[in-house]
């Protein structure tokens, strides 16, 4: 496991008030924001990105929110698609 992932896992383990599957989506969002603040305070490293664009794509029952992270302005940049939910 790389250093950043190990650090994040440690923060989550220490700060967890309850397992994620026992919290509401709103409680999970609040916990995530709290954990990210803690991680930044203890010196976690974060990848810098050139830009972040909020988008939506059509889904079977309506729009699906998504984000486009661009590491730079050049062409031929790599693409990673991450599905969560």
C-alpha positions as CSV (number, residue, x, y, z in Angstrom):
1,X,0.0,0.0,0.0
2,X,1.4,3.4,-0.9
3,X,2.0,6.1,1.8
4,X,-1.0,8.3,1.0
5,X,-3.4,5.3,1.0
6,X,-2.0,4.0,4.2
7,X,-2.3,7.4,5.8
8,X,-5.9,7.8,4.7
9,X,-6.9,4.3,5.9
10,X,-5.3,5.1,9.3
11,X,-7.2,8.4,9.6
12,X,-10.5,6.7,8.7
13,X,-9.9,4.0,11.2
14,X,-9.1,6.4,14.0
15,X,-11.9,8.9,13.2
16,X,-14.7,6.4,12.5
17,X,-17.7,6.8,14.7
18,X,-19.6,4.0,13.0
19,X,-19.2,1.8,10.0
20,X,-20.1,3.6,6.8
21,X,-23.0,1.2,6.0
22,X,-24.6,2.2,9.3
23,X,-24.6,6.0,8.5
24,X,-26.9,8.0,6.3
25,X,-25.5,9.5,3.1
26,X,-25.4,12.9,4.8
27,X,-23.6,11.5,7.8
28,X,-21.1,9.9,5.5
29,X,-20.5,13.2,3.7
30,X,-19.9,15.0,7.0
31,X,-17.5,12.3,8.2
32,X,-15.6,12.4,4.9
33,X,-15.2,16.2,5.0
34,X,-14.0,15.9,8.6
35,X,-11.5,13.1,7.7
36,X,-10.1,15.1,4.8
37,X,-9.5,18.1,7.1
38,X,-7.7,15.9,9.5
39,X,-5.6,14.3,6.7
40,X,-4.6,17.7,5.4
41,X,-3.6,18.9,8.9
42,X,-1.3,15.9,9.5
43,X,0.4,16.4,6.2
44,X,-1.2,14.2,3.7
45,X,-0.1,14.7,0.1
46,X,-2.7,15.5,-2.6
47,X,-2.3,15.4,-6.3
48,X,-2.6,18.9,-7.9
49,X,-4.9,19.2,-10.9
50,X,-5.1,21.9,-13.5
51,X,-8.9,22.0,-13.5
52,X,-12.1,20.3,-12.2
53,X,-15.3,20.5,-14.2
54,X,-18.7,19.6,-12.9
55,X,-20.6,17.7,-15.6
56,X,-23.7,15.5,-16.0
57,X,-24.3,12.6,-18.3
58,X,-27.7,11.1,-19.3
59,X,-28.7,8.1,-17.2
60,X,-31.6,5.7,-17.4
61,X,-33.7,7.6,-14.9
62,X,-32.2,11.1,-15.2
63,X,-28.9,13.0,-15.2
64,X,-25.9,11.5,-13.4
65,X,-23.4,13.9,-11.8
66,X,-19.8,13.5,-12.8
67,X,-16.5,15.4,-12.6
68,X,-13.7,15.8,-15.1
69,X,-10.3,16.3,-13.6
70,X,-7.6,17.6,-15.9
71,X,-3.9,17.2,-14.9
72,X,-2.8,19.8,-17.4
73,X,-3.6,21.7,-20.6
74,X,-1.9,19.4,-23.1
75,X,-3.5,16.9,-25.5
76,X,-3.1,13.2,-25.4
77,X,-3.6,13.0,-21.7
78,X,-4.5,9.7,-20.0
79,X,-8.1,8.8,-19.1
80,X,-9.3,6.9,-16.1
81,X,-13.0,6.3,-15.6
82,X,-14.1,5.5,-12.0
83,X,-17.6,4.3,-11.3
84,X,-18.8,4.5,-7.7
85,X,-22.2,3.8,-6.3
